[in-house]
Amino acid sequence: MKQQQQQTVQLQEKQTFPLTIKRLGINGEGVGYFKKKAVFVPGALPGEEVVAEVTKVQPKFAEARIKKIRKKSEYRVQPPCPIYEECGGCQLQHLRYDQQLKEKRDIVIQSLERHTKIKVEYLDIRETIGMEDPWNYRNKSQFQVGQKDGQVLAGLYGINSHKLINIEQCKVQHPLTNKATLTVKKILQDLNIPIYNEKTRKGIVRTIVARAGVQSGELQVVLITTTKELPKKDIIVERIQESLPEVKSIVQNINGQKTSLIFGNETMVLEGNDFIQETLGNLQFELSARTFFQLNPVQTVRLYNEVKEAAGLTGTEKVVDAYCGVGTIGLWVADKAGEIRGMDIIPESIDDAKKNASRHGIKHAKYEVGRAEQILPKWAKEGWKPDVMIVDPPRTGLDQQLLNTILKVKPKKIVYVSCNPSTLAKDIAVLAGKYKVEYMQPVDMFPQTSHVECVTKLFLK
C-alpha cells in the first residue's frame, strides 16, 4: 500500500489570497489560517476579511501584508497619529480602546492555552483594567538623533528598517517630554552641534532622553554623546534652562560603542541634580538617569494596588520582593508586612532601594545585591523562609533556577507581576505541580500597543 505523504502547504512570497482574521497575535498583528498554516498580518483586526499578500515564509507560519480589506471590523478607527504606520512604536491605534482591553485579556488566555494544560474556562481571568485617558501617559522618551538635508531629526527607527522617523509630537508621550525633545533638537540645530551618523560613526550627539516627574512636574534631560567633549556645552545648558524652566537635572552620558544599547557607563551632571523627584501614592522616589521606573505612573498605582490586594497581608508575613529594582513594590506593601526582603543584580538599584526605604522610615526592609535563586536558599539555610513571594521579572520570565528554588522553599503565596503573557504561562506550567492559580488580573500599562501586564495570584496546594 502506498504511504500517503502528508502535504505541507507551500506558500510563496508575493502570493495573494483571501484571509479571515481570527484573533490578535502577541505583537498586535492579525492572525488568520491558510490551509492550517498561521498567517500574521500587521494592521488586520479580528473578524476582518482581507486580501493578504505574503511577504515572508517561515517553516511554521507566514507573514503577509494587507492588500485590501473586504470586510472591516466594527472596532476599526482612524489612528490619530500622522506617522502611526511608519513609526511602529504603537501597534493598536487603529483599534477602538475598549476593544483593545478585550483583546489584551484574550492574549493572556491564548498564552495559557498554548503553554499550559490548565483548563482556561475554569480560571478567573478578570477584565483588563484600562485608563480613562489612554494618551500622553509615557513619562520617558529616548529618541535617536540624526540629520537629513541639514535638519536635525529626533525620533525612532521605522518598522524593520534603519530609517529614522522624525517625531514632532508623540501621542503617547507626556507633553513635557515632547516639549523637551523639540526644544533640545532646536538648540542643537541653532548651535550647529555635530550629530552622530551611524554609517560613518562620526559626530557627537546620538540620543536625547527626556523624563518627566508626572506628579512633581520636574524634568530631566539627558544628552547621550559619543565623546566626553561636547562643543558649546555651557551655551547648550544655558539655552535649555532658559527654554525649559521645569528642568531640574541636565545630564550627559557617554556611549562611544557601536551598540544598540542607549546608555554608556559614564554619566556626568551638567547642571542641577543628578535626579528628579516623583511621587507614587504616598511614596516619593528619586529618579536618576539610568534608574528603571515604570513608564506609566497612573497605571502603576493601579498595578501596585492589585499586587497589594493579591498579597493579602495581615501584618506578620515575611515577604520577598524578587527583582526589586529601586524597591517600589516592596515599599508599596510594607505597611502590611512583618518583614520585607528584596534582591536585584544591579548594585545602584539596591542602593536606591535602601535610600527609598530609609527616606520613608521603613525599618523592616532589607535589600541585598544578587540573584534570587542564590540568595533565597542561603536565607532558607539560616532559617528564614518567606510566606509571600512577589516576583516582577523582565520579559524573559523567571530564571529556571529560581523556579526550582521556589518549588523547594514553598512560600504559601506567590504574586507574579508579568509583562509577557508567554513567559508567564510557561512559568505557571512549571509551578502548576505545587501551585494553583487563584485569579489573573490584566492591567493595561501601555495603551495603543500590544503589551499587557498581568498580576497573577498563586497559592500552595
C-alpha positions as CSV (number, residue, x, y, z in Angstrom):
1,M,0.0,0.0,0.0
2,K,1.4,3.4,-0.9
3,Q,2.2,5.5,2.0
4,Q,0.3,8.7,1.8
5,Q,2.6,11.6,2.2
6,Q,1.4,14.5,4.2
7,Q,1.5,17.5,2.1
8,T,2.6,20.8,3.6
9,V,1.3,24.0,2.2
10,Q,3.9,25.7,0.2
11,L,3.2,29.4,0.3
12,Q,5.3,31.7,-1.9
13,E,6.3,35.3,-1.4
14,K,4.0,37.8,-3.3
15,Q,1.2,35.1,-3.3
16,T,-2.2,36.7,-2.6
17,F,-5.3,35.0,-1.2
18,P,-8.4,35.9,0.9
19,L,-8.0,35.5,4.6
20,T,-10.3,35.8,7.6
21,I,-8.6,37.2,10.7
22,K,-9.4,35.1,13.8
23,R,-7.5,36.8,16.6
24,L,-4.7,39.2,17.6
25,G,-1.2,37.9,18.0
26,I,1.1,38.8,20.9
27,N,2.7,41.6,18.8
28,G,-0.7,43.1,17.8
29,E,-0.8,41.6,14.3
30,G,-4.0,39.9,12.9
31,V,-3.7,36.1,12.8
32,G,-5.6,34.0,10.1
33,Y,-5.1,30.5,8.8
34,F,-4.4,29.5,5.2
35,K,-4.8,25.7,4.9
36,K,-4.0,25.3,8.6
37,K,-0.9,27.5,8.4
38,A,-0.9,30.6,10.6
39,V,-0.5,33.9,8.7
40,F,0.4,37.0,10.6
41,V,-0.9,40.3,9.1
42,P,0.1,43.6,10.8
43,G,-2.7,46.1,10.9
44,A,-5.5,43.5,10.4
45,L,-8.2,43.1,13.1
46,P,-10.2,40.1,14.4
47,G,-13.3,39.5,12.3
48,E,-11.9,41.2,9.2
49,E,-11.8,39.6,5.8
50,V,-8.7,40.8,3.9
51,V,-6.8,40.0,0.7
52,A,-3.3,39.2,2.0
53,E,0.0,39.3,0.2
54,V,2.7,37.1,1.5
55,T,5.9,39.0,2.5
56,K,7.9,36.2,4.2
57,V,7.5,32.4,4.5
58,Q,8.8,30.5,7.6
59,P,8.5,26.8,8.2
60,K,5.6,27.0,10.7
61,F,4.0,30.3,9.7
62,A,3.9,33.1,7.1
63,E,3.9,36.9,7.3
64,A,1.8,39.0,5.0
65,R,0.5,42.5,4.4
66,I,-3.0,43.8,3.7
67,K,-3.6,44.3,0.0
68,K,-7.3,45.1,0.5
69,I,-9.9,45.0,3.3
70,R,-13.0,43.3,2.0
71,K,-14.9,43.4,5.3
72,K,-13.9,45.9,8.1
73,S,-14.1,45.3,11.8
74,E,-16.7,47.5,13.5
75,Y,-14.0,48.4,16.0
76,R,-11.6,49.8,13.4
77,V,-10.9,53.5,13.9
78,Q,-8.7,56.2,12.3
79,P,-5.3,56.4,14.1
80,P,-4.9,60.0,15.4
81,C,-1.1,59.9,14.9
82,P,0.0,61.0,11.4
83,I,3.1,58.7,11.3
84,Y,1.5,55.7,13.1
85,E,2.1,53.3,10.2
86,E,5.7,54.3,9.7
87,C,6.8,54.6,13.3
88,G,6.0,51.2,14.8
89,G,6.1,52.5,18.4
90,C,2.4,51.7,18.8
91,Q,0.6,48.7,17.2
92,L,-3.1,49.2,18.1
93,Q,-4.0,52.8,17.4
94,H,-6.4,51.6,14.7
95,L,-8.4,49.6,17.2
96,R,-11.1,51.2,19.4
97,Y,-9.8,51.4,23.0
98,D,-12.5,49.4,24.8
99,Q,-11.8,46.6,22.3
100,Q,-8.0,46.8,22.9
101,L,-8.7,45.9,26.5
102,K,-10.8,42.8,25.5
103,E,-8.1,41.7,23.0
104,K,-5.4,42.0,25.7
105,R,-7.3,39.7,28.0
106,D,-7.6,37.3,25.1
107,I,-3.8,37.5,24.5
108,V,-3.3,36.2,28.1
109,I,-5.8,33.4,27.5
110,Q,-4.1,32.3,24.3
111,S,-0.7,32.1,26.1
112,L,-2.2,29.8,28.7
113,E,-3.8,27.6,26.1
114,R,-0.5,27.4,24.2
115,H,1.8,26.8,27.1
116,T,-0.1,25.1,29.9
117,K,-2.5,22.2,30.4
118,I,-4.8,24.3,32.6
119,K,-8.5,24.4,31.6
120,V,-8.8,28.1,30.9
121,E,-12.6,28.1,31.1
122,Y,-12.4,27.3,34.8
123,L,-9.9,30.2,35.6
124,D,-10.9,33.5,37.0
125,I,-9.3,35.8,34.3
126,R,-10.6,39.3,35.0
127,E,-11.4,42.2,32.6
128,T,-8.4,44.3,31.8
129,I,-8.0,47.5,33.9
130,G,-7.7,50.3,31.4
131,M,-7.2,54.1,31.5
132,E,-9.8,56.9,31.4
133,D,-7.5,58.8,29.0
134,P,-5.3,56.3,27.1
135,W,-2.9,59.0,25.6
136,N,0.1,61.1,26.7
137,Y,0.9,58.7,29.5
138,R,4.6,57.8,29.0
139,N,6.9,59.7,31.4
140,K,10.1,59.0,29.5
141,S,11.3,59.2,25.8
142,Q,14.5,58.0,24.3
143,F,14.8,59.5,20.8
144,Q,17.7,58.8,18.4
145,V,19.1,61.9,16.8
146,G,20.0,62.1,13.1
147,Q,20.3,64.6,10.3
148,K,18.7,65.0,6.9
149,D,19.2,67.8,4.4
150,G,20.8,69.9,7.1
151,Q,17.9,69.4,9.5
152,V,18.3,67.8,12.9
153,L,15.8,64.9,13.4
154,A,14.8,63.1,16.6
155,G,12.6,60.0,16.7
156,L,12.6,56.2,16.3
157,Y,13.7,53.9,13.6
158,G,10.8,52.7,11.4
159,I,9.4,49.2,11.4
160,N,12.1,46.7,10.2
161,S,14.2,49.5,8.8
162,H,17.1,51.8,9.6
163,K,15.2,54.9,8.5
164,L,14.9,57.5,11.3
165,I,11.3,58.7,11.6
166,N,11.2,62.3,12.9
167,I,8.6,62.6,15.7
168,E,7.4,66.1,16.5
169,Q,4.5,65.3,18.9
170,C,4.2,61.7,20.1
171,K,0.6,60.9,21.1
172,V,1.5,58.5,23.9
173,Q,4.3,60.6,25.4
174,H,3.7,63.1,28.2
175,P,3.5,66.7,26.9
176,L,6.6,67.6,29.0
177,T,8.8,65.0,27.3
178,N,7.6,66.1,23.9
179,K,8.3,69.7,24.7
180,A,11.8,68.8,26.0
181,T,12.8,66.8,22.9
182,L,11.6,69.6,20.5
183,T,13.4,72.3,22.5
184,V,16.7,70.4,22.7
185,K,16.5,69.4,19.0
186,K,16.1,73.1,18.1
187,I,19.1,74.1,20.3
188,L,21.3,71.5,18.6
189,Q,20.2,72.8,15.2
190,D,20.8,76.5,16.1
191,L,24.2,75.9,17.6
192,N,25.3,73.6,14.8
193,I,26.3,70.8,17.2
194,P,27.8,67.7,15.3
195,I,25.1,65.0,15.1
196,Y,26.2,61.3,15.2
197,N,26.0,59.4,12.0
198,E,25.6,55.6,12.4
199,K,27.1,54.8,9.0
200,T,30.3,57.0,9.2
201,R,30.4,56.7,13.0
202,K,31.3,60.5,13.1
203,G,29.5,63.2,15.1
204,I,28.8,63.6,18.8
205,V,25.1,63.7,19.9
206,R,23.4,60.4,19.4
207,T,20.3,60.3,21.6
208,I,18.0,62.8,23.5
209,V,16.4,61.2,26.7
210,A,13.7,63.2,28.5
211,R,12.0,62.1,31.7
212,A,9.1,63.9,33.4
213,G,8.0,63.6,37.0
214,V,4.3,63.5,36.3
215,Q,3.3,64.4,39.8
216,S,6.2,66.7,40.6
217,G,6.3,68.5,37.3
218,E,10.1,68.1,37.2
219,L,12.0,67.4,34.0
220,Q,15.3,65.7,33.4
221,V,17.2,66.0,30.1
222,V,20.0,63.5,29.2
223,L,22.2,64.0,26.1
224,I,23.9,60.8,25.1
225,T,27.2,61.6,23.3
226,T,30.0,59.6,21.7
227,T,32.7,61.6,23.4
228,K,33.2,63.5,26.7
229,E,33.8,66.6,24.6
230,L,30.5,68.4,23.9
231,P,31.0,71.6,21.9
232,K,29.4,74.8,23.3
233,K,28.4,72.7,26.4
234,D,27.8,75.8,28.6
235,I,25.6,77.5,25.9
236,I,23.5,74.3,25.4
237,V,22.9,74.2,29.2
238,E,22.0,77.9,29.4
239,R,19.6,77.6,26.5
240,I,17.9,74.5,27.9
241,Q,17.4,76.3,31.3
242,E,16.0,79.4,29.5
243,S,13.6,77.5,27.4
244,L,12.5,74.8,29.9
245,P,12.0,76.2,33.4
246,E,10.8,72.7,34.5
247,V,14.3,71.2,34.1
248,K,15.8,70.2,37.4
249,S,18.5,68.0,36.0
250,I,20.7,68.2,32.9
251,V,22.9,65.1,32.4
252,Q,25.5,63.9,29.8
253,N,26.0,60.2,29.3
254,I,28.9,59.0,27.2
255,N,28.4,56.0,24.9
256,G,31.0,55.7,22.1
257,Q,30.3,52.0,21.5
258,K,28.9,50.5,18.3
259,T,25.8,49.2,20.1
260,S,22.0,49.3,20.2
261,L,22.2,50.0,24.0
262,I,21.2,53.6,24.7
263,F,23.3,54.3,27.8
264,G,27.1,54.0,28.2
265,N,28.8,53.6,31.6
266,E,29.9,57.1,32.3
267,T,27.4,59.8,33.4
268,M,28.1,63.4,34.3
269,V,25.8,66.1,35.7
270,L,26.0,69.3,33.7
271,E,23.5,71.3,35.7
272,G,21.1,70.8,38.7
273,N,20.6,67.5,40.5
274,D,21.5,64.0,39.2
275,F,17.9,63.0,39.8
276,I,14.3,64.3,39.6
277,Q,11.6,63.6,42.2
278,E,8.5,61.6,41.5
279,T,5.5,60.5,43.7
280,L,3.5,57.3,43.5
281,G,0.6,57.3,46.0
282,N,2.3,58.3,49.4
283,L,5.8,57.3,48.3
284,Q,8.5,59.7,46.9
285,F,11.2,58.5,44.6
286,E,14.5,60.0,43.3
287,L,14.9,59.0,39.7
288,S,18.5,59.2,38.3
289,A,19.2,59.0,34.6
290,R,19.7,55.2,34.5
291,T,17.1,54.1,37.2
292,F,14.4,51.8,36.0
293,F,11.0,53.3,36.8
294,Q,7.5,52.3,35.5
295,L,6.7,54.4,32.3
296,N,3.0,54.9,33.2
297,P,2.7,56.3,36.7
298,V,-1.2,56.5,36.6
299,Q,-1.5,52.7,35.9
300,T,1.5,51.8,38.1
301,V,-0.6,52.9,41.1
302,R,-3.4,50.6,39.9
303,L,-1.0,47.8,39.2
304,Y,0.7,48.0,42.7
305,N,-2.7,48.2,44.4
306,E,-3.6,44.9,42.6
307,V,-0.3,43.4,43.9
308,K,-1.2,44.6,47.5
309,E,-4.7,43.1,47.2
310,A,-3.3,39.7,45.9
311,A,-0.7,39.6,48.6
312,G,-3.5,39.9,51.2
313,L,-1.0,40.7,54.0
314,T,-2.1,40.9,57.7
315,G,1.0,42.5,59.3
316,T,3.0,39.4,60.2
317,E,4.1,37.9,56.9
318,K,7.7,37.6,55.7
319,V,7.7,38.9,52.1
320,V,10.3,38.5,49.4
321,D,10.4,41.2,46.6
322,A,12.4,39.5,43.9
323,Y,13.8,41.6,41.0
324,C,13.1,44.5,43.4
325,G,14.7,47.3,41.4
326,V,14.5,50.5,43.5
327,G,12.2,48.8,45.9
328,T,8.9,50.2,44.6
329,I,6.6,47.1,45.0
330,G,8.1,46.1,48.4
331,L,7.7,49.6,49.8
332,W,4.1,49.7,48.5
333,V,3.1,46.7,50.6
334,A,5.5,47.4,53.5
335,D,2.9,48.9,55.9
336,K,1.1,45.5,55.9
337,A,4.1,43.2,56.0
338,G,6.0,41.8,59.0
339,E,9.3,41.9,57.1
340,I,10.4,42.7,53.5
341,R,13.5,41.3,51.9
342,G,14.4,42.3,48.3
343,M,17.2,41.5,45.9
344,D,18.4,42.7,42.5
345,I,21.5,42.1,40.4
346,I,22.1,45.9,39.8
347,P,24.0,47.4,42.7
348,E,22.8,51.0,42.0
349,S,19.2,49.8,42.3
350,I,19.8,48.2,45.7
351,D,21.5,51.5,46.9
352,D,18.4,53.4,45.7
353,A,16.1,50.8,47.4
354,K,17.9,51.2,50.7
355,K,17.7,55.0,50.4
356,N,14.0,54.9,49.5
357,A,13.2,52.6,52.5
358,S,15.1,54.9,54.9
359,R,13.5,58.1,53.4
360,H,10.1,56.6,54.2
361,G,11.1,55.4,57.7
362,I,10.6,51.8,56.7
363,K,12.9,49.9,59.1
364,H,11.7,46.3,58.4
365,A,13.1,46.2,54.8
366,K,16.4,44.5,53.9
367,Y,18.0,44.6,50.5
368,E,20.8,42.6,49.0
369,V,22.7,42.6,45.7
370,G,22.5,39.2,43.9
371,R,20.2,36.7,42.2
372,A,17.1,35.5,43.9
373,E,17.9,31.8,43.1
374,Q,21.2,32.2,45.1
375,I,20.1,34.4,47.9
376,L,16.8,32.5,48.8
377,P,18.5,29.1,49.5
378,K,21.1,31.0,51.7
379,W,18.3,32.6,53.7
380,A,16.4,29.3,54.0
381,K,19.6,27.7,55.4
382,E,19.7,30.5,58.0
383,G,16.1,29.5,58.9
384,W,14.3,32.4,57.2
385,K,11.6,31.3,54.7
386,P,9.1,33.7,53.1
387,D,5.3,33.4,53.4
388,V,4.7,35.5,50.4
389,M,6.8,35.9,47.3
390,I,6.3,38.8,44.9
391,V,8.1,38.5,41.5
392,D,8.3,41.1,38.8
393,P,10.7,39.6,36.3
394,P,11.9,41.0,32.9
395,R,10.2,39.9,29.7
396,T,12.3,36.6,29.7
397,G,10.3,35.5,32.8
398,L,11.6,33.6,35.9
399,D,15.0,32.0,35.8
400,Q,14.8,28.2,35.7
401,Q,17.0,28.0,38.9
402,L,14.6,30.4,40.6
403,L,11.6,28.3,39.7
404,N,13.4,25.3,41.2
405,T,14.2,27.3,44.3
406,I,10.6,28.4,44.7
407,L,9.4,24.8,44.5
408,K,11.9,23.9,47.2
409,V,11.3,26.8,49.6
410,K,7.5,26.7,49.0
411,P,6.1,30.1,50.0
412,K,2.4,29.9,50.8
413,K,1.6,32.6,48.2
414,I,3.2,33.9,45.0
415,V,2.2,37.2,43.4
416,Y,3.5,37.2,39.9
417,V,3.7,40.5,38.0
418,S,4.3,39.8,34.4
419,C,4.9,42.0,31.3
420,N,5.0,39.0,28.9
421,P,2.0,36.6,28.8
422,S,4.0,33.9,27.0
423,T,6.8,33.6,29.7
424,L,4.1,34.0,32.4
425,A,2.2,30.9,31.0
426,K,5.4,28.9,30.7
427,D,6.4,29.7,34.3
428,I,2.8,28.8,35.6
429,A,3.1,25.5,33.8
430,V,6.3,24.7,35.8
431,L,4.8,25.8,39.1
432,A,1.5,24.0,38.4
433,G,2.7,20.8,40.2
434,K,2.6,22.6,43.6
435,Y,0.7,25.9,43.0
436,K,-2.8,26.7,41.9
437,V,-3.8,29.9,40.1
438,E,-6.4,31.7,42.2
439,Y,-7.0,34.5,39.6
440,M,-5.4,36.7,37.0
441,Q,-5.8,40.4,36.6
442,P,-4.6,42.0,33.3
443,V,-3.6,45.7,33.6
444,D,-3.1,48.0,30.5
445,M,0.1,49.8,31.2
446,F,0.8,50.7,27.5
447,P,-2.5,51.7,25.7
448,Q,-2.3,51.7,21.9
449,T,0.4,49.0,22.0
450,S,0.1,45.2,22.1
451,H,1.8,44.9,25.5
452,V,-0.2,43.7,28.5
453,E,0.8,43.4,32.2
454,C,-0.8,40.8,34.4
455,V,-1.0,40.2,38.2
456,T,-1.4,36.5,39.0
457,K,-2.2,35.2,42.4
458,L,-0.9,31.6,43.1
459,F,-1.3,29.6,46.3
460,L,0.4,26.4,47.5
461,K,-1.9,23.4,47.0
